[in-house]
């Protein structure tokens, strides 16, 4: 199901799609994607009376895909070691190693998107997360709670839509959180929420080669 133009903050359900356009019909162009999560408090100490935070390093990345659903070149993969696309259409604001707040906001990581600068031929901008070194650390998304993705209009600084990942993702180590896609001459957003078992970003990228 696809919603009409945005005129208030929308709480999305898994698989829901929205137009990235304002109430007046104009296209949103400068947006911020905020991703947030918190580590579950684990019991520890004598009789499990004390709560101890288990640090989980989750990395957010962006995959830019062509009409065939493929990554045209390594330039189209934006992550903590390659924060900026050459066109300026994507800027990764940095890696948060332990979740929690970023930039005075609740977001753990943030990605800025300028849709006016997206190269011709790019039809999908996919937002993925994975747990760094998950195999060695024996970590998974069941150790994380309150995960979400939100879309912010950078002009008004208003959150226009958000999607809370409320399912049980125990055992999963990667996730396609959402995607911006081009259809019928306009940009739209899809709340994907698809988990996987990929041990790292390179394995996620390999699926789109």
C-alpha positions in Angstrom: 0.0 0.0 0.0 1.3 3.4 -0.9 0.4 6.6 0.9 -0.3 9.9 -0.7 1.8 13.1 -0.3 3.1 13.7 3.3 1.3 16.3 5.3 2.1 15.0 8.8 4.5 12.6 10.5 3.6 9.0 9.5 4.3 5.9 11.5 5.0 3.2 8.9 4.3 -0.5 9.0 6.6 -3.1 7.5 6.3 -3.0 3.7 4.4 0.3 3.6 5.4 2.7 0.8 5.1 6.5 0.8 5.7 9.3 -1.7 8.5 11.6 -0.7 6.5 14.7 -1.6 5.1 17.5 0.5 1.4 18.4 1.0 1.7 21.1 -1.7 2.9 18.4 -4.2 6.5 19.5 -4.3 9.2 16.8 -4.1 11.3 16.4 -1.0 14.9 16.7 -2.1 17.1 17.3 1.0 16.4 14.6 3.5 18.2 13.0 6.5 17.9 9.3 7.3 18.2 8.7 11.0 18.8 5.2 12.3 18.6 4.4 16.0 19.0 1.5 18.4 19.9 0.7 22.0 21.7 -2.3 23.4 19.7 -4.6 25.6 20.7 -4.4 29.3 22.1 -7.9 30.2 21.9 -9.3 33.7 25.2 -9.8 35.6 26.8 -9.9 39.0 25.5 -11.7 42.0 22.2 -13.5 41.2 21.9 -11.4 38.1 20.9 -8.4 40.2 22.8 -5.8 38.2 22.2 -4.8 34.7 25.2 -4.4 32.4 25.1 -2.9 28.9 26.5 -5.1 26.2 28.2 -2.9 23.5 27.0 -3.9 20.0 28.7 -2.0 17.1 26.2 -1.7 14.4 27.2 -0.1 11.1 24.8 1.7 8.7 25.6 1.7 5.0 24.0 2.8 1.7 23.8 0.8 -1.5 23.0 2.6 -4.7 21.4 0.4 -7.3 20.7 0.7 -11.0 17.4 -0.4 -12.8 18.6 -4.0 -12.8 19.1 -4.0 -9.0 22.9 -4.0 -9.2 25.6 -1.9 -7.8 27.2 -0.2 -10.8 30.6 0.4 -9.1 32.3 0.5 -5.7 31.6 4.3 -5.6 28.0 3.5 -5.1 28.6 1.8 -1.7 28.7 4.4 1.1 29.9 3.3 4.6 32.0 4.5 7.5 35.3 4.2 5.5 33.7 5.9 2.4 31.4 8.5 3.7 30.7 10.7 0.6 29.5 9.9 -2.9 31.5 11.8 -5.5 28.4 13.7 -6.6 27.5 14.9 -3.1 24.2 13.0 -3.2 25.0 10.9 -0.1 26.9 11.9 3.1 27.4 9.4 5.9 27.7 11.4 9.1 30.0 8.9 10.8 30.2 5.6 12.7 28.8 5.3 16.2 30.5 2.4 17.8 28.1 1.7 20.7 24.6 3.0 19.7 22.8 5.7 21.7 22.6 9.3 20.7 24.3 11.2 17.8 24.6 14.9 17.2 22.3 15.7 20.2 19.5 13.6 18.8 18.4 10.1 19.5 19.7 8.7 16.2 22.7 6.3 16.5 23.8 7.1 12.9 22.7 9.6 10.3 22.9 9.7 6.5 22.2 12.9 4.5 20.6 12.5 1.0 20.3 15.1 -1.7 17.9 13.6 -4.3 18.7 16.4 -6.8 22.3 15.1 -7.1 21.6 11.3 -7.5 23.3 10.2 -10.7 21.2 9.3 -13.7 20.7 5.5 -13.8 20.5 5.1 -10.0 16.9 3.9 -9.3 17.2 2.6 -5.7 19.0 3.8 -2.5 19.1 1.0 0.0 19.8 1.5 3.7 21.4 -1.5 5.4 22.8 -2.3 8.8 25.0 -5.0 10.0 26.8 -5.9 13.3 30.5 -5.4 13.0 32.6 -8.6 13.7 29.4 -10.4 14.7 30.8 -13.9 14.3 33.8 -13.4 16.5 31.8 -11.4 19.1 28.8 -13.8 18.9 26.4 -10.9 18.6 23.0 -10.6 16.8 20.1 -8.2 16.6 18.3 -9.9 19.5 20.8 -8.0 21.6 19.4 -4.7 20.4 16.1 -3.0 21.1 14.1 0.1 20.0 15.6 0.0 16.5 14.1 2.4 14.0 14.6 4.4 10.8 13.2 7.9 10.3 13.0 10.4 7.4 13.6 14.0 8.2 13.0 17.0 5.9 16.2 19.0 6.3 14.5 22.2 5.3 12.0 22.2 8.1 13.9 19.7 10.4 10.7 17.8 10.8 10.4 14.1 11.0 8.0 13.1 8.2 7.9 9.4 8.6 9.4 6.7 10.8 9.4 2.9 11.0 10.0 1.0 14.2 11.5 -2.5 13.9 9.5 -4.3 16.5 9.9 -8.0 15.3 12.1 -10.5 17.1 15.4 -10.4 15.2 17.3 -12.8 17.4 20.0 -14.7 15.5 20.0 -12.2 12.6 23.1 -10.2 11.9 22.2 -7.9 9.0 19.1 -6.0 7.8 17.7 -4.1 4.9 16.0 -1.4 6.9 14.4 0.7 4.1 14.9 2.0 0.6 14.3 5.2 -1.5 13.3 4.2 -5.0 12.4 6.1 -8.2 9.1 5.4 -9.8 6.8 7.3 -12.2 9.2 10.3 -12.1 9.2 10.6 -8.3 11.1 9.4 -5.3 9.4 7.1 -2.8 10.3 5.3 0.4 9.7 1.6 1.3 9.9 0.4 4.9 11.5 -3.0 4.1 12.7 -4.5 7.5 14.2 -7.6 5.9 16.7 -9.4 8.2 19.5 -11.7 7.1 22.5 -13.6 8.4 25.3 -11.8 6.5 28.5 -11.6 8.7 29.6 -8.3 7.2 29.0 -5.6 4.6 31.0 -7.3 1.9 28.6 -10.3 2.0 25.7 -7.9 1.7 27.3 -6.1 -1.3 28.1 -9.4 -3.0 24.3 -10.0 -3.4 24.0 -6.9 -5.6 27.0 -7.5 -7.9 
